[in-house]
Amino acid sequence: MLMSNTDRPARLHFMANGFRVLAPGDHVVCAVTATRIALDDLRYWSVAKQEAYASAALATEAMTPA
């Protein structure tokens, strides 16, 4: 039986120039807003924190010291 990756969060390892899929899925969750980000739309992440962000503004907010 084939398993579908639809509606399943992927587990990724974020690197400087991309990411490696550790567990298949169709999306990841934004670390700031908890919204779903389709893997095809994923553009922003933190290598140090291993977190994904839905936009550049959210990534900047998460990485700016309080």
PDB file of N, CA, C and O in Angstrom:
ATOM      1  N   MET A   1       0.848  -1.181   0.000  1.00  0.00           N
ATOM      2  CA  MET A   1       0.000   0.000   0.000  1.00  0.00           C
ATOM      3  C   MET A   1       0.889   1.238   0.000  1.00  0.00           C
ATOM      4  O   MET A   1       1.845   1.314   0.771  1.00  0.00           O
ATOM      5  N   LEU A   2       0.584   2.194  -0.848  1.00  0.00           N
ATOM      6  CA  LEU A   2       1.341   3.435  -0.914  1.00  0.00           C
ATOM      7  C   LEU A   2       0.830   4.409   0.132  1.00  0.00           C
ATOM      8  O   LEU A   2      -0.374   4.545   0.347  1.00  0.00           O
ATOM      9  N   MET A   3       1.772   5.083   0.777  1.00  0.00           N
ATOM     10  CA  MET A   3       1.399   6.082   1.780  1.00  0.00           C
ATOM     11  C   MET A   3       1.399   7.457   1.125  1.00  0.00           C
ATOM     12  O   MET A   3       2.314   7.781   0.368  1.00  0.00           O
ATOM     13  N   SER A   4       0.406   8.251   1.401  1.00  0.00           N
ATOM     14  CA  SER A   4       0.323   9.601   0.866  1.00  0.00           C
ATOM     15  C   SER A   4       0.925  10.581   1.862  1.00  0.00           C
ATOM     16  O   SER A   4       0.745  10.441   3.072  1.00  0.00           O
ATOM     17  N   ASN A   5       1.643  11.573   1.345  1.00  0.00           N
ATOM     18  CA  ASN A   5       2.227  12.607   2.197  1.00  0.00           C
ATOM     19  C   ASN A   5       1.307  13.811   2.335  1.00  0.00           C
ATOM     20  O   ASN A   5       1.694  14.820   2.924  1.00  0.00           O
ATOM     21  N   THR A   6       0.107  13.718   1.804  1.00  0.00           N
ATOM     22  CA  THR A   6      -0.843  14.803   1.873  1.00  0.00           C
ATOM     23  C   THR A   6      -1.310  15.006   3.304  1.00  0.00           C
ATOM     24  O   THR A   6      -1.643  14.053   4.009  1.00  0.00           O
ATOM     25  N   ASP A   7      -1.326  16.252   3.714  1.00  0.00           N
ATOM     26  CA  ASP A   7      -1.808  16.642   5.040  1.00  0.00           C
ATOM     27  C   ASP A   7      -0.948  16.068   6.169  1.00  0.00           C
ATOM     28  O   ASP A   7      -1.443  15.790   7.261  1.00  0.00           O
ATOM     29  N   ARG A   8       0.328  15.900   5.891  1.00  0.00           N
ATOM     30  CA  ARG A   8       1.263  15.411   6.899  1.00  0.00           C
ATOM     31  C   ARG A   8       2.435  16.393   6.966  1.00  0.00           C
ATOM     32  O   ARG A   8       3.006  16.739   5.932  1.00  0.00           O
ATOM     33  N   PRO A   9       2.798  16.845   8.167  1.00  0.00           N
ATOM     34  CA  PRO A   9       3.955  17.753   8.257  1.00  0.00           C
ATOM     35  C   PRO A   9       5.253  16.998   7.974  1.00  0.00           C
ATOM     36  O   PRO A   9       5.447  15.872   8.432  1.00  0.00           O
ATOM     37  N   ALA A  10       6.123  17.635   7.221  1.00  0.00           N
ATOM     38  CA  ALA A  10       7.443  17.062   6.945  1.00  0.00           C
ATOM     39  C   ALA A  10       8.372  17.407   8.097  1.00  0.00           C
ATOM     40  O   ALA A  10       8.172  18.402   8.793  1.00  0.00           O
ATOM     41  N   ARG A  11       9.382  16.581   8.290  1.00  0.00           N
ATOM     42  CA  ARG A  11      10.439  16.894   9.247  1.00  0.00           C
ATOM     43  C   ARG A  11      11.685  17.187   8.425  1.00  0.00           C
ATOM     44  O   ARG A  11      12.127  16.348   7.639  1.00  0.00           O
ATOM     45  N   LEU A  12      12.253  18.380   8.606  1.00  0.00           N
ATOM     46  CA  LEU A  12      13.366  18.826   7.786  1.00  0.00           C
ATOM     47  C   LEU A  12      14.594  19.134   8.624  1.00  0.00           C
ATOM     48  O   LEU A  12      14.493  19.428   9.815  1.00  0.00           O
ATOM     49  N   HIS A  13      15.758  19.063   7.982  1.00  0.00           N
ATOM     50  CA  HIS A  13      16.992  19.567   8.581  1.00  0.00           C
ATOM     51  C   HIS A  13      17.393  20.753   7.725  1.00  0.00           C
ATOM     52  O   HIS A  13      17.695  20.598   6.541  1.00  0.00           O
ATOM     53  N   PHE A  14      17.397  21.949   8.327  1.00  0.00           N
ATOM     54  CA  PHE A  14      17.694  23.168   7.594  1.00  0.00           C
ATOM     55  C   PHE A  14      19.197  23.393   7.518  1.00  0.00           C
ATOM     56  O   PHE A  14      19.909  23.278   8.515  1.00  0.00           O
ATOM     57  N   MET A  15      19.668  23.716   6.313  1.00  0.00           N
ATOM     58  CA  MET A  15      21.073  24.000   6.068  1.00  0.00           C
ATOM     59  C   MET A  15      21.177  25.383   5.424  1.00  0.00           C
ATOM     60  O   MET A  15      20.159  25.982   5.078  1.00  0.00           O
ATOM     61  N   ALA A  16      22.386  25.886   5.263  1.00  0.00           N
ATOM     62  CA  ALA A  16      22.587  27.242   4.748  1.00  0.00           C
ATOM     63  C   ALA A  16      21.980  27.450   3.358  1.00  0.00           C
ATOM     64  O   ALA A  16      21.434  28.517   3.080  1.00  0.00           O
ATOM     65  N   ASN A  17      22.066  26.463   2.499  1.00  0.00           N
ATOM     66  CA  ASN A  17      21.593  26.642   1.121  1.00  0.00           C
ATOM     67  C   ASN A  17      20.398  25.780   0.756  1.00  0.00           C
ATOM     68  O   ASN A  17      20.082  25.631  -0.424  1.00  0.00           O
ATOM     69  N   GLY A  18      19.734  25.216   1.743  1.00  0.00           N
ATOM     70  CA  GLY A  18      18.591  24.364   1.458  1.00  0.00           C
ATOM     71  C   GLY A  18      18.216  23.552   2.683  1.00  0.00           C
ATOM     72  O   GLY A  18      18.595  23.877   3.808  1.00  0.00           O
ATOM     73  N   PHE A  19      17.475  22.508   2.442  1.00  0.00           N
ATOM     74  CA  PHE A  19      17.070  21.644   3.547  1.00  0.00           C
ATOM     75  C   PHE A  19      17.035  20.199   3.082  1.00  0.00           C
ATOM     76  O   PHE A  19      16.898  19.914   1.892  1.00  0.00           O
ATOM     77  N   ARG A  20      17.161  19.300   4.037  1.00  0.00           N
ATOM     78  CA  ARG A  20      17.092  17.865   3.773  1.00  0.00           C
ATOM     79  C   ARG A  20      15.822  17.330   4.418  1.00  0.00           C
ATOM     80  O   ARG A  20      15.525  17.657   5.566  1.00  0.00           O
ATOM     81  N   VAL A  21      15.088  16.527   3.706  1.00  0.00           N
ATOM     82  CA  VAL A  21      13.853  15.939   4.224  1.00  0.00           C
ATOM     83  C   VAL A  21      14.216  14.719   5.069  1.00  0.00           C
ATOM     84  O   VAL A  21      14.778  13.749   4.562  1.00  0.00           O
ATOM     85  N   LEU A  22      13.891  14.777   6.350  1.00  0.00           N
ATOM     86  CA  LEU A  22      14.137  13.666   7.259  1.00  0.00           C
ATOM     87  C   LEU A  22      12.934  12.730   7.331  1.00  0.00           C
ATOM     88  O   LEU A  22      13.084  11.514   7.458  1.00  0.00           O
ATOM     89  N   ALA A  23      11.739  13.315   7.249  1.00  0.00           N
ATOM     90  CA  ALA A  23      10.496  12.541   7.221  1.00  0.00           C
ATOM     91  C   ALA A  23       9.570  13.210   6.209  1.00  0.00           C
ATOM     92  O   ALA A  23       9.324  14.412   6.310  1.00  0.00           O
ATOM     93  N   PRO A  24       9.055  12.467   5.243  1.00  0.00           N
ATOM     94  CA  PRO A  24       8.251  13.073   4.181  1.00  0.00           C
ATOM     95  C   PRO A  24       6.943  13.674   4.683  1.00  0.00           C
ATOM     96  O   PRO A  24       6.350  13.218   5.661  1.00  0.00           O
ATOM     97  N   GLY A  25       6.524  14.706   3.980  1.00  0.00           N
ATOM     98  CA  GLY A  25       5.270  15.381   4.266  1.00  0.00           C
ATOM     99  C   GLY A  25       5.037  16.434   3.208  1.00  0.00           C
ATOM    100  O   GLY A  25       5.857  16.595   2.304  1.00  0.00           O
ATOM    101  N   ASP A  26       3.935  17.153   3.303  1.00  0.00           N
ATOM    102  CA  ASP A  26       3.640  18.169   2.288  1.00  0.00           C
ATOM    103  C   ASP A  26       3.795  19.592   2.797  1.00  0.00           C
ATOM    104  O   ASP A  26       3.660  20.537   2.020  1.00  0.00           O
ATOM    105  N   HIS A  27       4.079  19.771   4.094  1.00  0.00           N
ATOM    106  CA  HIS A  27       4.206  21.119   4.644  1.00  0.00           C
ATOM    107  C   HIS A  27       5.053  21.108   5.912  1.00  0.00           C
ATOM    108  O   HIS A  27       5.374  20.054   6.462  1.00  0.00           O
ATOM    109  N   VAL A  28       5.407  22.318   6.362  1.00  0.00           N
ATOM    110  CA  VAL A  28       5.997  22.535   7.684  1.00  0.00           C
ATOM    111  C   VAL A  28       5.171  23.623   8.346  1.00  0.00           C
ATOM    112  O   VAL A  28       4.329  24.249   7.701  1.00  0.00           O
ATOM    113  N   VAL A  29       5.408  23.849   9.628  1.00  0.00           N
ATOM    114  CA  VAL A  29       4.630  24.838  10.379  1.00  0.00           C
ATOM    115  C   VAL A  29       5.523  26.025  10.715  1.00  0.00           C
ATOM    116  O   VAL A  29       6.647  25.851  11.186  1.00  0.00           O
ATOM    117  N   CYS A  30       5.021  27.228  10.474  1.00  0.00           N
ATOM    118  CA  CYS A  30       5.749  28.452  10.796  1.00  0.00           C
ATOM    119  C   CYS A  30       5.969  28.524  12.306  1.00  0.00           C
ATOM    120  O   CYS A  30       5.035  28.331  13.084  1.00  0.00           O
ATOM    121  N   ALA A  31       7.200  28.802  12.714  1.00  0.00           N
ATOM    122  CA  ALA A  31       7.548  28.861  14.136  1.00  0.00           C
ATOM    123  C   ALA A  31       6.916  30.060  14.849  1.00  0.00           C
ATOM    124  O   ALA A  31       6.771  30.041  16.071  1.00  0.00           O
ATOM    125  N   VAL A  32       6.543  31.096  14.104  1.00  0.00           N
ATOM    126  CA  VAL A  32       5.971  32.299  14.718  1.00  0.00           C
ATOM    127  C   VAL A  32       4.453  32.262  14.730  1.00  0.00           C
ATOM    128  O   VAL A  32       3.834  32.535  15.758  1.00  0.00           O
ATOM    129  N   THR A  33       3.847  31.926  13.594  1.00  0.00           N
ATOM    130  CA  THR A  33       2.389  32.014  13.472  1.00  0.00           C
ATOM    131  C   THR A  33       1.672  30.671  13.521  1.00  0.00           C
ATOM    132  O   THR A  33       0.446  30.631  13.628  1.00  0.00           O
ATOM    133  N   ALA A  34       2.407  29.586  13.445  1.00  0.00           N
ATOM    134  CA  ALA A  34       1.849  28.225  13.421  1.00  0.00           C
ATOM    135  C   ALA A  34       1.002  27.957  12.175  1.00  0.00           C
ATOM    136  O   ALA A  34       0.190  27.032  12.170  1.00  0.00           O
ATOM    137  N   THR A  35       1.183  28.756  11.121  1.00  0.00           N
ATOM    138  CA  THR A  35       0.485  28.488   9.863  1.00  0.00           C
ATOM    139  C   THR A  35       1.262  27.459   9.054  1.00  0.00           C
ATOM    140  O   THR A  35       2.475  27.310   9.203  1.00  0.00           O
ATOM    141  N   ARG A  36       0.541  26.762   8.204  1.00  0.00           N
ATOM    142  CA  ARG A  36       1.164  25.749   7.356  1.00  0.00           C
ATOM    143  C   ARG A  36       1.890  26.416   6.195  1.00  0.00           C
ATOM    144  O   ARG A  36       1.390  27.376   5.609  1.00  0.00           O
ATOM    145  N   ILE A  37       3.068  25.904   5.866  1.00  0.00           N
ATOM    146  CA  ILE A  37       3.839  26.382   4.727  1.00  0.00           C
ATOM    147  C   ILE A  37       4.097  25.170   3.824  1.00  0.00           C
ATOM    148  O   ILE A  37       4.764  24.218   4.229  1.00  0.00           O
ATOM    149  N   ALA A  38       3.571  25.215   2.619  1.00  0.00           N
ATOM    150  CA  ALA A  38       3.826  24.133   1.667  1.00  0.00           C
ATOM    151  C   ALA A  38       5.322  24.094   1.375  1.00  0.00           C
ATOM    152  O   ALA A  38       5.959  25.143   1.289  1.00  0.00           O
ATOM    153  N   LEU A  39       5.888  22.905   1.222  1.00  0.00           N
ATOM    154  CA  LEU A  39       7.324  22.794   0.978  1.00  0.00           C
ATOM    155  C   LEU A  39       7.748  23.556  -0.269  1.00  0.00           C
ATOM    156  O   LEU A  39       8.852  24.098  -0.309  1.00  0.00           O
ATOM    157  N   ASP A  40       6.902  23.609  -1.277  1.00  0.00           N
ATOM    158  CA  ASP A  40       7.223  24.364  -2.495  1.00  0.00           C
ATOM    159  C   ASP A  40       7.303  25.861  -2.231  1.00  0.00           C
ATOM    160  O   ASP A  40       7.959  26.583  -2.982  1.00  0.00           O
ATOM    161  N   ASP A  41       6.645  26.340  -1.176  1.00  0.00           N
ATOM    162  CA  ASP A  41       6.629  27.770  -0.846  1.00  0.00           C
ATOM    163  C   ASP A  41       7.631  28.147   0.236  1.00  0.00           C
ATOM    164  O   ASP A  41       7.777  29.329   0.548  1.00  0.00           O
ATOM    165  N   LEU A  42       8.319  27.182   0.809  1.00  0.00           N
ATOM    166  CA  LEU A  42       9.244  27.440   1.912  1.00  0.00           C
ATOM    167  C   LEU A  42      10.480  28.168   1.412  1.00  0.00           C
ATOM    168  O   LEU A  42      11.223  27.641   0.583  1.00  0.00           O
ATOM    169  N   ARG A  43      10.704  29.388   1.916  1.00  0.00           N
ATOM    170  CA  ARG A  43      11.851  30.206   1.505  1.00  0.00           C
ATOM    171  C   ARG A  43      12.684  30.710   2.677  1.00  0.00           C
ATOM    172  O   ARG A  43      13.838  31.094   2.488  1.00  0.00           O
ATOM    173  N   TYR A  44      12.123  30.717   3.885  1.00  0.00           N
ATOM    174  CA  TYR A  44      12.793  31.338   5.027  1.00  0.00           C
ATOM    175  C   TYR A  44      12.882  30.369   6.193  1.00  0.00           C
ATOM    176  O   TYR A  44      11.891  29.750   6.581  1.00  0.00           O
ATOM    177  N   TRP A  45      14.092  30.244   6.750  1.00  0.00           N
ATOM    178  CA  TRP A  45      14.300  29.374   7.909  1.00  0.00           C
ATOM    179  C   TRP A  45      15.549  29.817   8.646  1.00  0.00           C
ATOM    180  O   TRP A  45      16.353  30.599   8.138  1.00  0.00           O
ATOM    181  N   SER A  46      15.690  29.302   9.851  1.00  0.00           N
ATOM    182  CA  SER A  46      16.879  29.555  10.662  1.00  0.00           C
ATOM    183  C   SER A  46      17.649  28.247  10.797  1.00  0.00           C
ATOM    184  O   SER A  46      17.114  27.243  11.267  1.00  0.00           O
ATOM    185  N   VAL A  47      18.905  28.273  10.380  1.00  0.00           N
ATOM    186  CA  VAL A  47      19.759  27.099  10.527  1.00  0.00           C
ATOM    187  C   VAL A  47      20.049  26.870  12.007  1.00  0.00           C
ATOM    188  O   VAL A  47      19.996  25.738  12.486  1.00  0.00           O
ATOM    189  N   ALA A  48      20.356  27.945  12.728  1.00  0.00           N
ATOM    190  CA  ALA A  48      20.703  27.839  14.152  1.00  0.00           C
ATOM    191  C   ALA A  48      19.541  27.323  14.993  1.00  0.00           C
ATOM    192  O   ALA A  48      19.727  26.483  15.873  1.00  0.00           O
ATOM    193  N   LYS A  49      18.343  27.828  14.716  1.00  0.00           N
ATOM    194  CA  LYS A  49      17.166  27.433  15.501  1.00  0.00           C
ATOM    195  C   LYS A  49      16.432  26.240  14.912  1.00  0.00           C
ATOM    196  O   LYS A  49      15.589  25.643  15.583  1.00  0.00           O
ATOM    197  N   GLN A  50      16.740  25.879  13.656  1.00  0.00           N
ATOM    198  CA  GLN A  50      16.044  24.809  12.944  1.00  0.00           C
ATOM    199  C   GLN A  50      14.536  25.051  12.936  1.00  0.00           C
ATOM    200  O   GLN A  50      13.740  24.174  13.272  1.00  0.00           O
ATOM    201  N   GLU A  51      14.169  26.287  12.537  1.00  0.00           N
ATOM    202  CA  GLU A  51      12.765  26.700  12.467  1.00  0.00           C
ATOM    203  C   GLU A  51      12.452  27.238  11.080  1.00  0.00           C
ATOM    204  O   GLU A  51      13.324  27.787  10.406  1.00  0.00           O
ATOM    205  N   ALA A  52      11.205  27.079  10.660  1.00  0.00           N
ATOM    206  CA  ALA A  52      10.716  27.612   9.391  1.00  0.00           C
ATOM    207  C   ALA A  52       9.866  28.840   9.651  1.00  0.00           C
ATOM    208  O   ALA A  52       9.231  28.959  10.698  1.00  0.00           O
ATOM    209  N   TYR A  53       9.858  29.766   8.679  1.00  0.00           N
ATOM    210  CA  TYR A  53       9.069  30.997   8.785  1.00  0.00           C
ATOM    211  C   TYR A  53       8.287  31.222   7.503  1.00  0.00           C
ATOM    212  O   TYR A  53       8.764  30.912   6.411  1.00  0.00           O
ATOM    213  N   ALA A  54       7.091  31.760   7.642  1.00  0.00           N
ATOM    214  CA  ALA A  54       6.199  31.959   6.506  1.00  0.00           C
ATOM    215  C   ALA A  54       6.573  33.155   5.636  1.00  0.00           C
ATOM    216  O   ALA A  54       6.165  33.211   4.476  1.00  0.00           O
ATOM    217  N   SER A  55       7.338  34.113   6.162  1.00  0.00           N
ATOM    218  CA  SER A  55       7.713  35.288   5.377  1.00  0.00           C
ATOM    219  C   SER A  55       9.038  35.856   5.877  1.00  0.00           C
ATOM    220  O   SER A  55       9.521  35.493   6.950  1.00  0.00           O
ATOM    221  N   ALA A  56       9.611  36.745   5.087  1.00  0.00           N
ATOM    222  CA  ALA A  56      10.858  37.403   5.480  1.00  0.00           C
ATOM    223  C   ALA A  56      10.652  38.250   6.728  1.00  0.00           C
ATOM    224  O   ALA A  56      11.518  38.293   7.601  1.00  0.00           O
ATOM    225  N   ALA A  57       9.514  38.921   6.817  1.00  0.00           N
ATOM    226  CA  ALA A  57       9.222  39.759   7.985  1.00  0.00           C
ATOM    227  C   ALA A  57       9.144  38.911   9.257  1.00  0.00           C
ATOM    228  O   ALA A  57       9.650  39.320  10.303  1.00  0.00           O
ATOM    229  N   LEU A  58       8.527  37.755   9.178  1.00  0.00           N
ATOM    230  CA  LEU A  58       8.434  36.876  10.349  1.00  0.00           C
ATOM    231  C   LEU A  58       9.802  36.310  10.722  1.00  0.00           C
ATOM    232  O   LEU A  58      10.107  36.159  11.905  1.00  0.00           O
ATOM    233  N   ALA A  59      10.622  35.996   9.728  1.00  0.00           N
ATOM    234  CA  ALA A  59      11.968  35.502   9.997  1.00  0.00           C
ATOM    235  C   ALA A  59      12.795  36.579  10.691  1.00  0.00           C
ATOM    236  O   ALA A  59      13.513  36.296  11.650  1.00  0.00           O
ATOM    237  N   THR A  60      12.693  37.806  10.207  1.00  0.00           N
ATOM    238  CA  THR A  60      13.419  38.924  10.815  1.00  0.00           C
ATOM    239  C   THR A  60      12.956  39.140  12.244  1.00  0.00           C
ATOM    240  O   THR A  60      13.772  39.351  13.141  1.00  0.00           O
ATOM    241  N   GLU A  61      11.651  39.089  12.458  1.00  0.00           N
ATOM    242  CA  GLU A  61      11.087  39.255  13.814  1.00  0.00           C
ATOM    243  C   GLU A  61      11.621  38.178  14.757  1.00  0.00           C
ATOM    244  O   GLU A  61      11.987  38.471  15.895  1.00  0.00           O
ATOM    245  N   ALA A  62      11.664  36.940  14.287  1.00  0.00           N
ATOM    246  CA  ALA A  62      12.112  35.826  15.136  1.00  0.00           C
ATOM    247  C   ALA A  62      13.594  35.903  15.440  1.00  0.00           C
ATOM    248  O   ALA A  62      14.027  35.441  16.495  1.00  0.00           O
ATOM    249  N   MET A  63      14.379  36.475  14.546  1.00  0.00           N
ATOM    250  CA  MET A  63      15.830  36.517  14.716  1.00  0.00           C
ATOM    251  C   MET A  63      16.349  37.803  15.355  1.00  0.00           C
ATOM    252  O   MET A  63      17.536  37.916  15.662  1.00  0.00           O
ATOM    253  N   THR A  64      15.449  38.772  15.555  1.00  0.00           N
ATOM    254  CA  THR A  64      15.850  40.036  16.161  1.00  0.00           C
ATOM    255  C   THR A  64      15.805  39.892  17.684  1.00  0.00           C
ATOM    256  O   THR A  64      14.783  39.493  18.242  1.00  0.00           O
ATOM    257  N   PRO A  65      16.921  40.221  18.356  1.00  0.00           N
ATOM    258  CA  PRO A  65      16.925  40.110  19.821  1.00  0.00           C
ATOM    259  C   PRO A  65      15.883  41.043  20.452  1.00  0.00           C
ATOM    260  O   PRO A  65      15.639  42.147  19.964  1.00  0.00           O
ATOM    261  N   ALA A  66      15.294  40.586  21.515  1.00  0.00           N
ATOM    262  CA  ALA A  66      14.249  41.380  22.199  1.00  0.00           C
ATOM    263  C   ALA A  66      14.841  42.486  23.021  1.00  0.00           C
ATOM    264  O   ALA A  66      14.107  43.243  23.656  1.00  0.00           O
TER     265      ALA A  66
END
